[in-house]
Structure formats: C-alpha cells, structure tokens
Amino acid sequence: MNDKLIIFDTTLRDGEQSPGASMTREEKVRIARALERMRVDVIEAGFPIASPGDFEAVKAVADTIEESTVCGLARALDRDIDRAGEALAGAASARIHTFIATSPIHMQMKLRMSPDAVLEQAVAAVKRARKYTDDVEFSPEDAGRSEPDFLCRVLEAVIDAGATTVNIPDTVGYNLPQQFGELIGELITRVPNADKAVFSVHCHNDLGLAVANSLSAVLAGARQVECTINGLGERAGNAALEEVVMAVRTRQDVFPCNVAHIDTTQIVPCSRLVSSITGFAVQPNKAIVGANAFAHESGIHQDGVLKSRETYEIMRAEDVGWSANRMVLGKHSGRNAFRTRLAELGVTFDSEEELNAAFVRFKELADKKHEIYDDDLQALVTETNLEAINERIKLVALRVCSETGETPEATVTLNVDGEEKSGKSRGGGPVDATFKAIESIVGSGAELQLYSVNNITSGTDSQGEVTVRLEKDGRIVNGQGADTDIVIASAKAYINALNKIFLPEDREHPQV
C-alpha cells in the first residue's frame, strides 16, 4: 500500500537555468555529493549537448556518484541523445531523459511540426536512448497545456518503445492542483500500458503552485516528483525538494507512498551549499530551510512550544538538519583535521595544491574569526573554487575612506590580464565607491541588477556573503564573494561577476 516516492533532483540542470546560476564542474560535483548523502534517487546532472563545459560536468558527476542514478537531458534529437550517452558512460546507474513538446502552441509556434511528426520523433528518440541504457525517461514538454487525447497516444507509444518513466511537466506553471491531479489520474487510467512505466511530474512555480500541483499528482498516482533544492529554477523556479519530501513524510496519514529512504537531516546543509554556490539566498520565511522556519516570537507560541513542541511545530528542526551546523575548527586546528572535516561535508581535493590553497584561506579566516563553523568551511571552498574563474581580473588592494559628513572614497588596485592598474572614485557609500573605482579601471559597461548581503553565521565577526548580479547585452551573471569585511566581500563579488561576463557564452538553452 505504501509505495516509495522517487525523488528526482534537477538542481544541477533546471536549477542552473536560473539567470546567473551557472555552476562549474567542481561545484556540480559538490552538490551531487550532497544529494547522494541525502539519498536522492535520481540526480539530473545537466544538458550534455549544451556546451563542452556542461558535457564535462555531467561526465564528472556520472564518474563520481555511486549510489544515486545520474541523468542527462536530451532533446528528441540523435546528436543530443548520443552526447548524453557518451557523458553518462561511466555512471554506476545512468538515465537518459529525452523530451519534445506536445502542446498545440509549442508544436505550431516553436517546433512547426505536425502532431504525427512529433509522435514519430518521440518514439525514435526513446529507441535511440535505449541503445545506451535501459533507464529512459520521456517528457512531453508543456503537457499541462497539451490535449489529453494526444498525450495518451504519445505516452502509449513511448512506453511501447522502451520508456521506463514518463514525466508530465507543467512547463509554464499554468495548472491548478485539482486540475493537474485529475490529468495525471486520467492519463494513468487511459494509457493501456501505464503499468509498465513510472509516472512522474515536473512542475514550475509561476503561480506559486509547483509543490501543490506535485503533491496533487502524487495523490493521483504519480510516483516520481522532479524538484530542486530551494525551489531553484528558471523564472519563478521549480517545486522545492525540501517541501515535497517533508510534506509526504509529515502527512503519512494522507499519502499512499513514502520517502523513508531520504536522509532528511541533509536538507538544510544541502540548501546552504546550493545557496552558497549559486548566490541565490534563501528567504528567512522559506518553509523548511528558511532561518525563521522553526522560530517563535509570539509569547503564546513560545509558551505552547515550551510545554509541548507539537502545539506549534509539526516537524522537528533536527529532522531536517538544523542541528547539523557544528563548530569544529579554530586557529589551532591542523591540516588533517581540516581535510577530515571537509571530507565529512563531502568536499575532497584533487591535489595537494588545492588542499594547501584552501588551508591557507582557512588559516587567514581563523585569524579573523575565533570560531569556524561548517557554513564557513563551505563558503571557504566556494571562494577557493572562484579563483579558477577569476583569472582575468584579480583584486590586489582596496582602501576605503568613509566618515560622517564626508563623501566616501575608494582606491582599488586590480591585476587585469597580468598588469596592475589602480583607480579611485567617490560614491554614495563605501560599496558604491568601490564598484565605481573598479569600473573606472575595467570599463565593462555592465549594469548592476542586484546587490545582496547575507551573514553566513551569527555574530558580529560573521563572514558576509555578497551576491552581485550584472547584465550586459542581455546576458546575466551572478558574482559571489565572502569576507569578514563586507566592503572587501562586495569587491570580490563584483570582480567575480566581471570575470564571468568576460567568459565566452557557449551554452545552448534546452528550450531553444
């Protein structure tokens, strides 16, 4: 009666399609390891045909992960499927996820294909994917706006062709929970060979209903949910993994399936890791992983919780990992303790040089902060990885003068393509002056779209984690920086974003 609900995480693929959320190969591997520790069933590692970098990232995840299935996305095109099969060749368990649009508007306006042609191409794609793996997933893109009769035809055909999972996406977040649940139930009932495949859902959050639609589908018979950490994803995002998992886990009186295999204590650490790497901060009132998710200010609530936790808490904070942020290291900690604790957090180093670089940063941080927390270590590793991106422009020195009644002034020295250059500027504040001084040297012409500061841990000596979003010629990038000095962290984030702006953009969007 109580079936397993398969959790399919697409943070590394759909989550990465958020503007500015691109991840390096090393960052994808770090997140994949965190997802593996959580015992996520399927990790969609990327879109191998999109670029050589995306191919290498999917390959690296496939070669690293042992316990979870690693999935690669491919359009219903031979070259896409072949590229995905090549990237996944080293996986202990591999899945190819292929898709083609089935809604009238997509077929007419985007694909310019007839329904019969779409059906034929879908079947051909599944058959080709089966040459690489027995685990093939098919998605009729924009299924939420597709005609049910045509969906039934397509699903029956692709299951006959060998698809073991059929995923029903609400690609544009158009559906309502009751409507979407009824669609899933109708498809399971009407498709003759429905018992030969797992029905899955992939919901977007344009109307704020991604989780609600996903759960409605589960109640109607879906046994896989595609979701992302923190609900990360293009536009308004995807169904949040943490919300789906904890809803099913908490309401076992309602759901005829379970997520008992998921290690929920890894949710908060994984959420923080994704936030740190992508620069997308988690709002304080975010369910499950927000800083206020288990906070009580009302006197009535506090009194009730003290008497019996269940009066106002339907979950335990410890069950989702809120107690996992342990202070373990300080300025007297040695290299072995540093390496061991990072290994426990899923961080390993490819060489002694990488370990040494991270350890030097750790010692510098320990001189500024007496207590080093796990979140500090995660940010430190992210900062170290950013060095690989910050090749053209590097911060050499920064001096800021800010006092009451005077206009702040910043003097910046940068290394630009091996040559040191200095610039000075005034601004409305020390950060504004710093950014203007950097621009006086670089002259990027990029427009600042977002400036965000978050504390990594508590206390006045906490590191500040800064996210800067720049836009130039329609391209959007996020830059990140961390330091106990907010102005320095801001300069690092701005420079990181500039370095990304100057990198060639060779990614192909899967919807194009």
Helices and strands as residue ranges (DSSP letters): E 3-4, E 6-9, G 15-17, H 25-37, E 42-46, G 48-50, H 52-64, E 69-75, H 78-87, E 94-101, H 104-105, I 106-111, H 115-129, E 136-141, G 143-145, H 148-161, E 165-170, H 177-190, G 194-196, E 198-203, H 210-219, E 224-227, G 229-231, H 241-250, E 257-258, G 264-266, H 267-278, H 299-307, G 309-311, G 317-320, E 327-329, H 335-344, H 352-368, E 372-373, H 374-386, E 393-401, E 409-416, E 419-426, H 430-442, E 447-455, E 464-472, E 475-483, H 486-501
